Amino acid sequence: MSDSPGKLKLGALVALVVGSMIGGGIFSLPQNMAASAGVGAVLIGWAITAVGMLTLAFVFQTLANRKPDLDGGVYAYAKAGFGDYMGFSSAWGYWISAWLGNVGYFVLLFSTLGYFFPVFGEGNTPAAVIGASVLLWAVHFLVLRGIKEAAFINLVTTVAKVVPLALFALICLFAFKLDVFTADIWAVGTPELGSVMNQVRNMMLVTVWVFIGIEGASIFSSRAEKRSDVGKATVIGFITVLLFLVLVNVLSLGVMTQPELAKLQNPSMAAVLEHVVGHWGAVLISVGLIISLLGALLSWVLLCAEIMFAAAKDHTMPEFLRRENANHVPANALWLTNAMVQIFLVITLFSNSTYLSLIYLATSMILVPYLWSAAYAFLLAWRNETYEQALAERKKDLIIGGIALLYAIWLLYAGGVKYLLLSALLYAPGAILFAQAKREVGQPIFTSVEKLIFAAVVAGALLAAYGLYDGFLTL
């Protein structure tokens, strides 16, 4: 893509990171967190998340600088470090996570509009699905007009969504009451939350969800004007978003008690601000959320198409996904992505798919790509690859890569067996596309090690399918 006109500058890359991270999650954060944990556990969880996600941000920065020839972020790192099938699985898992997240965004967007227009209900009524479908294809045709144009609109919506968040933080700072914040730090009054360790574990999937998108700049590395901007955009975006997330979560706990927050309807930020300033506060946050979701949808549609395109470019995905239109947009990848979103939007009519259950599944799908990226960064430092003249940097990156790897493993544990099995159910069918890509270049499908890994995925998928049939697993 080096001959493509219109490269992305640092500001556009930062907006892609911030835009994809600040979607709907932050607007539901007060309730989502309070439903999982008390004040003490929330503070511990944020400390673990801040360190873990910061090391992941550094991993993406390091890999962008040390391996500038690898395009496509999480996909390329998994492939370079652990072979074709792991690379494919990373791209496939990331892609599914991204469009599943978009389905969740549509549900939340129309649930928010339901605040003003009751016909949209909780975001999964027939009117909501029709509205979401119209919007989905409007975004689709906008992206087909060009990546740079879509990235500019994303930059505008990113600035627009940050304004209500900053206002919320400022107002809640003045309304903050220390006695409310410290009333029941360890949630002794709500024993159903379990032990502090349990509370920390339960809030982890929520914290990961609100940080997904941290890798946004690295996915677009081939379209960046300067390679060094990819790493900078990742770290700047991460620190900006972390600041907003912690402020929104912690300040809310000083405005309303944990049990009060846990009972709120989402987007719970609207109810918190309404509690402080009255009805206009709820309207402000709802409008902010609508702008935010529209921007996030755009970011994620771009990321979905780009990851499939990057994998198809070097024959890990089938060739039809490599085709671009006259505006250098991977059109086939875009059509496939949005067709899947459309199918799942219709499914939300017939199932009780709430925003949160979609989000948990989307989050569990992205944990594997994060794990391989962290493992690859650790492996580079361990092998002394690209560090021949930089011993001090190697030690630092070995520690950062090690912490990021431990954090990624901890996230898989925090997600639990249920989501691991459901992930296997979504990973297994991807082998059909992988086999097609291998056939196109006349290569054997799996190496002997990959056969064992695929067998384990299929076993997990069969167990998940039986679990859904028997009822001991639910979506």
C-alpha positions as MATLAB code, in Angstrom:
seq = 'MSDSPGKLKLGALVALVVGSMIGGGIFSLPQNMAASAGVGAVLIGWAITAVGMLTLAFVFQTLANRKPDLDGGVYAYAKAGFGDYMGFSSAWGYWISAWLGNVGYFVLLFSTLGYFFPVFGEGNTPAAVIGASVLLWAVHFLVLRGIKEAAFINLVTTVAKVVPLALFALICLFAFKLDVFTADIWAVGTPELGSVMNQVRNMMLVTVWVFIGIEGASIFSSRAEKRSDVGKATVIGFITVLLFLVLVNVLSLGVMTQPELAKLQNPSMAAVLEHVVGHWGAVLISVGLIISLLGALLSWVLLCAEIMFAAAKDHTMPEFLRRENANHVPANALWLTNAMVQIFLVITLFSNSTYLSLIYLATSMILVPYLWSAAYAFLLAWRNETYEQALAERKKDLIIGGIALLYAIWLLYAGGVKYLLLSALLYAPGAILFAQAKREVGQPIFTSVEKLIFAAVVAGALLAAYGLYDGFLTL';
ca = [
       0.000    0.000    0.000;
       3.053    2.315   -0.057;
       1.851    3.728   -3.380;
      -1.544    4.668   -1.910;
      -2.276    8.369   -1.863;
      -3.261   10.093    1.363;
      -1.150    8.727    4.226;
      -2.350    9.096    7.841;
      -0.637   11.729   10.016;
      -0.011   11.408   13.804;
      -3.273   13.215   14.707;
      -5.363   10.826   12.568;
      -3.580    7.791   14.090;
      -4.144    9.075   17.665;
      -7.815    9.659   16.782;
      -8.057    6.073   15.498;
      -6.699    4.778   18.830;
      -8.828    7.093   21.016;
     -11.833    6.781   18.688;
     -11.814    2.989   18.777;
     -11.205    2.855   22.558;
     -13.819    5.449   23.547;
     -16.973    3.861   22.205;
     -19.877    2.872   24.398;
     -17.971    1.215   27.237;
     -17.015    4.372   29.122;
     -20.642    5.610   29.171;
     -21.784    2.398   30.916;
     -18.723    2.149   33.153;
     -20.228    3.375   36.477;
     -22.922    0.647   36.481;
     -20.786   -2.100   34.878;
     -18.058   -1.670   37.504;
     -20.384   -1.271   40.480;
     -22.218   -4.462   39.455;
     -18.903   -6.361   39.650;
     -16.929   -4.790   42.501;
     -16.756   -2.414   45.459;
     -14.573    0.712   45.681;
     -11.466   -1.085   47.014;
     -11.547   -3.809   44.366;
     -12.172   -1.186   41.663;
      -9.011    0.705   42.698;
      -6.938   -2.522   42.784;
      -8.371   -3.582   39.414;
      -7.538   -0.237   37.807;
      -3.982   -0.413   39.152;
      -3.509   -3.896   37.597;
      -5.172   -2.769   34.357;
      -3.124    0.434   34.112;
       0.177   -1.472   34.491;
      -0.929   -4.376   32.244;
      -2.369   -2.214   29.476;
       0.541    0.242   29.634;
       2.953   -2.651   29.045;
       0.745   -3.771   26.119;
       0.865   -0.213   24.715;
       4.674   -0.317   25.023;
       4.681   -3.750   23.336;
       2.862   -2.303   20.296;
       5.204    0.718   20.311;
       8.324   -1.485   20.517;
       7.153   -3.853   17.797;
       6.204   -0.946   15.480;
       9.743    0.452   15.861;
      11.729   -2.825   15.854;
       9.772   -4.612   13.150;
       8.764   -1.811   10.738;
       8.414   -4.344    7.904;
       5.443   -6.053    9.601;
       2.087   -4.560    8.548;
      -1.205   -5.374   10.252;
      -0.353   -5.262   13.962;
      -1.675   -8.160   16.057;
      -1.997  -10.400   13.008;
       1.537   -9.851   11.678;
       3.187  -10.307   15.088;
       1.457  -13.633   15.757;
       2.397  -14.896   12.286;
       6.055  -13.789   12.515;
       6.498  -15.330   15.955;
       4.371  -18.467   15.892;
       3.568  -19.445   12.311;
       0.798  -19.092    9.754;
      -2.083  -20.691   11.671;
      -1.452  -18.553   14.768;
      -1.261  -15.487   12.536;
      -4.505  -16.461   10.856;
      -6.184  -17.141   14.230;
      -5.108  -13.733   15.489;
      -6.575  -11.980   12.446;
      -9.746  -14.117   12.573;
     -10.243  -13.616   16.340;
      -9.583   -9.892   16.079;
     -11.987   -9.565   13.143;
     -14.789  -11.441   14.942;
     -14.189   -9.419   18.123;
     -14.379   -6.175   16.138;
     -17.640   -6.837   14.294;
     -19.269   -8.465   17.355;
     -18.350   -5.281   19.223;
     -20.047   -3.289   16.460;
     -23.251   -5.305   16.954;
     -22.995   -4.423   20.663;
     -22.508   -0.758   19.758;
     -25.646   -0.755   17.592;
     -27.672   -2.303   20.434;
     -26.366    0.347   22.882;
     -26.855    3.199   20.381;
     -30.529    2.379   19.801;
     -31.044    1.611   23.487;
     -29.810    5.191   24.133;
     -32.123    6.561   21.440;
     -34.862    4.614   23.267;
     -34.449    7.203   26.058;
     -35.933    9.757   23.624;
     -37.971    7.404   21.369;
     -39.539    4.475   23.295;
     -40.101    2.522   20.041;
     -36.385    1.557   20.123;
     -36.733   -0.067   23.578;
     -33.518   -1.757   24.763;
     -31.974   -1.573   21.292;
     -33.204   -4.956   20.054;
     -36.793   -4.174   18.941;
     -37.788   -4.461   15.226;
     -37.631   -0.632   14.877;
     -34.123   -0.590   16.441;
     -32.852   -3.352   14.130;
     -34.231   -1.562   11.043;
     -32.654    1.736   12.197;
     -29.325    0.010   12.945;
     -29.355   -1.681    9.514;
     -29.888    1.636    7.693;
     -27.044    3.222    9.693;
     -24.752    0.220    9.127;
     -24.991    0.491    5.346;
     -24.675    4.290    5.437;
     -21.313    3.853    7.271;
     -20.382    1.081    4.808;
     -20.802    3.310    1.746;
     -19.028    6.193    3.492;
     -15.950    3.999    4.111;
     -16.027    2.770    0.486;
     -15.331    6.380   -0.534;
     -11.853    6.269    1.023;
      -9.885    5.461    4.195;
      -8.430    8.965    4.561;
     -11.862   10.639    4.312;
     -13.314    8.210    6.872;
     -10.301    8.798    9.164;
     -10.913   12.581    9.001;
     -14.578   12.160   10.027;
     -13.362    9.885   12.827;
     -11.006   12.673   14.001;
     -13.958   15.128   14.176;
     -16.210   12.693   16.122;
     -13.321   11.858   18.494;
     -12.967   15.538   19.462;
     -16.784   15.829   19.790;
     -17.060   12.810   22.108;
     -14.286   13.988   24.457;
     -16.153   17.243   25.318;
     -19.076   15.671   27.311;
     -16.614   13.341   29.083;
     -14.503   16.317   30.204;
     -17.655   18.149   31.390;
     -18.813   15.062   33.308;
     -15.435   14.770   35.064;
     -15.408   18.490   35.965;
     -18.983   18.530   37.365;
     -18.512   15.277   39.323;
     -15.235   16.572   40.762;
     -17.189   19.361   42.494;
     -20.028   17.001   43.495;
     -17.631   14.342   44.864;
     -18.281   13.362   48.527;
     -15.533   11.520   50.391;
     -18.003    9.970   52.877;
     -19.972    8.391   49.975;
     -16.725    7.110   48.409;
     -15.460    5.532   51.660;
     -18.841    4.282   52.983;
     -18.213    0.574   52.207;
     -14.822    0.288   50.556;
     -14.637   -3.545   50.527;
     -18.367   -4.041   49.713;
     -19.007   -5.852   52.992;
     -22.658   -4.797   52.710;
     -23.036   -6.630   49.383;
     -21.759  -10.181   50.072;
     -23.100  -11.429   46.695;
     -20.080   -9.767   45.037;
     -17.821  -12.323   46.758;
     -14.246  -11.890   47.946;
     -12.058   -8.936   46.931;
     -10.081  -11.254   44.604;
     -13.363  -12.365   43.009;
     -14.467   -8.745   42.573;
     -11.155   -7.801   40.910;
     -11.429  -10.793   38.574;
     -15.045   -9.997   37.663;
     -14.307   -6.391   36.727;
     -11.351   -7.380   34.515;
     -13.320   -8.199   31.345;
     -15.053   -4.815   31.600;
     -11.701   -2.993   31.888;
     -10.290   -4.897   28.903;
     -13.354   -4.059   26.811;
     -12.916   -0.327   27.365;
      -9.262   -0.563   26.282;
      -9.776   -2.593   23.117;
      -8.537   -0.401   20.280;
      -5.145    0.231   21.890;
      -3.667   -1.601   18.877;
      -5.590    0.586   16.380;
      -2.563    2.527   15.100;
      -0.487   -0.643   14.570;
      -3.258   -2.190   12.424;
      -2.948    0.846   10.108;
       0.877    0.848   10.155;
       1.118    0.476    6.372;
      -0.979    3.643    5.893;
       0.987    5.808    8.380;
       2.915    8.779    6.991;
       5.780    8.050    9.419;
       6.433    4.615   10.985;
       7.566    6.188   14.269;
       4.108    7.819   14.613;
       2.491    4.388   15.105;
       4.164    3.828   18.477;
       3.658    7.446   19.584;
      -0.058    7.344   18.694;
      -0.490    4.123   20.711;
       1.007    5.553   23.915;
      -0.636    9.021   23.608;
      -4.018    7.399   22.928;
      -3.651    4.980   25.846;
      -2.744    7.650   28.432;
      -5.597    9.944   27.272;
      -8.188    7.179   27.520;
      -6.873    5.803   30.844;
      -7.225    9.255   32.404;
     -10.858    9.569   31.267;
     -11.789    6.023   32.324;
     -10.390    6.289   35.833;
     -11.924    9.748   36.365;
     -15.382    8.611   35.194;
     -15.320    5.446   37.306;
     -13.772    6.802   40.516;
     -15.682   10.124   40.579;
     -19.012    8.281   40.088;
     -18.296    6.240   43.227;
     -18.063    9.505   45.171;
     -21.384   10.809   43.792;
     -23.562    7.701   44.318;
     -22.949    4.584   46.445;
     -21.886    1.282   44.874;
     -25.338   -0.396   45.386;
     -27.081    2.667   43.857;
     -24.759    2.622   40.831;
     -25.204   -1.145   40.363;
     -28.982   -0.681   39.932;
     -28.736    2.027   37.236;
     -29.847    1.525   33.636;
     -27.199    2.007   30.966;
     -25.790    4.379   29.804;
     -25.260    4.859   33.556;
     -23.133    8.013   33.159;
     -26.364    9.790   32.128;
     -28.086    8.809   35.389;
     -25.063    9.849   37.481;
     -24.966   13.326   35.913;
     -28.771   13.607   36.181;
     -28.389   12.877   39.916;
     -26.048   15.889   40.208;
     -27.501   18.520   37.849;
     -30.963   17.304   36.820;
     -32.479   16.235   33.494;
     -30.174   18.223   31.176;
     -27.232   16.153   32.458;
     -28.835   12.940   31.159;
     -29.553   14.586   27.795;
     -25.936   15.847   27.487;
     -24.466   12.389   28.154;
     -26.961   10.667   25.853;
     -26.075   13.032   22.978;
     -22.357   12.545   23.766;
     -22.840    8.766   23.671;
     -24.647    8.879   20.316;
     -21.759   10.901   18.774;
     -19.241    8.609   20.473;
     -20.858    5.427   19.176;
     -21.108    6.780   15.629;
     -17.377    7.596   15.723;
     -16.471    4.223   17.276;
     -18.549    2.365   14.675;
     -16.579    4.128   11.951;
     -13.225    3.282   13.608;
     -14.153   -0.371   13.995;
     -15.529   -0.786   10.490;
     -12.151    0.527    9.255;
     -10.213   -1.814   11.592;
     -12.308   -4.864   10.596;
     -11.656   -4.418    6.900;
      -7.977   -3.557    7.384;
      -7.086   -6.667    9.455;
      -8.627   -9.031    6.853;
      -6.941   -7.115    4.028;
      -3.515   -7.257    5.746;
      -3.835  -11.031    6.245;
      -4.975  -11.560    2.633;
      -2.054   -9.482    1.305;
       0.427  -12.147    2.396;
      -1.744  -15.164    1.609;
      -2.942  -16.054    5.110;
      -6.532  -15.185    4.149;
      -8.107  -16.069    0.756;
      -7.255  -13.868   -2.205;
     -10.756  -12.405   -2.663;
     -10.235  -10.396    0.572;
      -7.243   -8.643   -0.991;
      -9.232   -6.773   -3.613;
      -9.422   -2.996   -3.285;
     -11.715   -0.523   -5.009;
     -10.570    2.607   -6.908;
     -10.288    4.494   -3.561;
      -7.804    1.925   -2.147;
     -10.433    0.544    0.252;
     -10.464   -3.254    0.820;
     -14.028   -3.541   -0.497;
     -14.554   -7.332   -0.265;
     -13.331   -7.419    3.335;
     -15.739   -4.569    4.084;
     -18.722   -6.338    2.479;
     -18.003   -9.575    4.390;
     -17.642   -7.690    7.694;
     -20.860   -5.724    7.410;
     -22.818   -8.739    6.146;
     -21.868  -10.505    9.423;
     -22.931   -7.459   11.473;
     -26.275   -7.434    9.603;
     -26.897  -11.154   10.286;
     -26.173  -10.729   14.009;
     -28.365   -7.611   14.214;
     -31.279   -9.754   13.021;
     -30.307  -12.473   15.541;
     -30.621   -9.934   18.409;
     -34.359   -9.835   17.619;
     -34.744  -13.512   18.497;
     -32.253  -13.883   21.341;
     -31.769  -12.018   24.606;
     -28.394  -10.690   23.407;
     -27.792   -7.746   25.655;
     -25.008   -5.221   25.174;
     -22.987   -6.763   28.023;
     -23.140  -10.405   26.847;
     -22.036   -9.340   23.331;
     -19.223   -7.316   24.840;
     -17.932  -10.162   27.028;
     -17.831  -12.483   24.017;
     -16.117   -9.834   21.853;
     -13.554   -9.245   24.617;
     -12.746  -12.933   25.029;
     -12.107  -13.196   21.262;
      -9.431  -10.495   21.393;
      -7.489  -11.960   24.329;
      -5.660  -14.480   22.111;
      -4.340  -11.850   19.627;
      -3.119   -9.767   22.607;
      -1.422  -12.836   24.095;
       0.519  -13.576   20.871;
       1.626   -9.931   20.474;
       2.990   -9.837   24.038;
       4.642  -13.256   23.568;
       6.293  -12.102   20.315;
       7.735   -8.941   21.926;
       9.073  -11.068   24.809;
      10.528  -13.573   22.327;
      12.386  -10.854   20.357;
      14.071   -9.566   23.522;
      14.756  -13.119   24.786;
      16.440  -14.116   21.509;
      18.301  -10.783   21.341;
      16.768  -10.256   17.882;
      17.137   -6.597   16.699;
      18.888   -5.750   20.020;
      22.491   -6.454   18.986;
      23.685   -2.911   19.829;
      21.137   -2.104   22.566;
      21.664   -4.209   25.713;
      19.987   -1.749   28.116;
      16.910   -1.536   25.869;
      16.801   -5.317   25.624;
      16.605   -5.675   29.439;
      13.847   -3.060   29.649;
      11.829   -4.657   26.824;
      12.307   -8.139   28.321;
      10.689   -6.914   31.568;
       7.897   -5.028   29.747;
       7.215   -7.986   27.443;
       7.211  -10.371   30.426;
       4.688   -8.253   32.375;
       2.472   -7.865   29.282;
       2.575  -11.650   28.728;
       1.637  -12.386   32.363;
      -1.178   -9.834   32.117;
      -2.510  -11.460   28.917;
      -2.460  -14.896   30.618;
      -4.221  -13.413   33.684;
      -6.926  -11.988   31.373;
      -7.605  -15.436   29.913;
      -8.000  -16.718   33.494;
     -10.217  -13.749   34.446;
     -12.413  -14.393   31.391;
     -13.117  -17.892   32.679;
     -13.691  -21.265   31.003;
     -17.132  -20.307   29.622;
     -15.831  -17.578   27.332;
     -12.767  -19.631   26.374;
     -15.070  -22.433   25.130;
     -17.411  -20.002   23.341;
     -14.324  -18.452   21.690;
     -13.241  -21.905   20.458;
     -16.689  -22.286   18.859;
     -16.047  -19.084   16.865;
     -12.363  -19.842   16.122;
     -12.912  -23.368   14.708;
     -14.888  -22.517   11.513;
     -12.177  -20.040   10.477;
     -10.021  -22.999    9.392;
     -12.138  -23.169    6.193;
     -10.778  -19.774    5.051;
      -7.260  -20.728    6.196;
      -7.409  -23.955    4.146;
      -8.605  -22.016    1.098;
      -5.719  -19.520    1.424;
      -3.203  -22.376    1.693;
      -4.681  -24.159   -1.339;
      -4.379  -20.951   -3.410;
      -0.587  -20.952   -2.895;
      -0.221  -24.759   -3.102;
       0.995  -25.266    0.471;
       0.023  -27.958    3.023;
      -2.670  -26.625    5.374;
      -1.134  -27.347    8.804;
       2.298  -28.126   10.197;
       2.379  -31.022   12.698;
       2.281  -28.619   15.689;
      -0.596  -26.645   14.123;
      -2.566  -29.904   13.698;
      -2.412  -30.412   17.484;
      -3.468  -26.804   18.154;
      -6.366  -27.099   15.685;
      -7.446  -30.404   17.290;
      -7.582  -28.646   20.697;
      -9.663  -25.790   19.192;
     -12.100  -28.281   17.610;
     -12.395  -30.186   20.912;
     -13.204  -26.913   22.725;
     -15.730  -25.979   20.018;
     -17.508  -29.373   20.253;
     -17.678  -29.060   24.051;
     -19.090  -25.518   23.722;
     -21.675  -26.674   21.147;
     -22.767  -29.494   23.462;
     -22.828  -27.050   26.400;
     -25.154  -24.670   24.526;
     -27.373  -27.587   23.486;
     -27.479  -29.106   26.985;
     -27.883  -25.727   28.705;
     -24.797  -25.757   30.968;
     -23.357  -22.974   28.762;
     -25.355  -19.874   27.885;
     -24.645  -16.794   25.811;
];
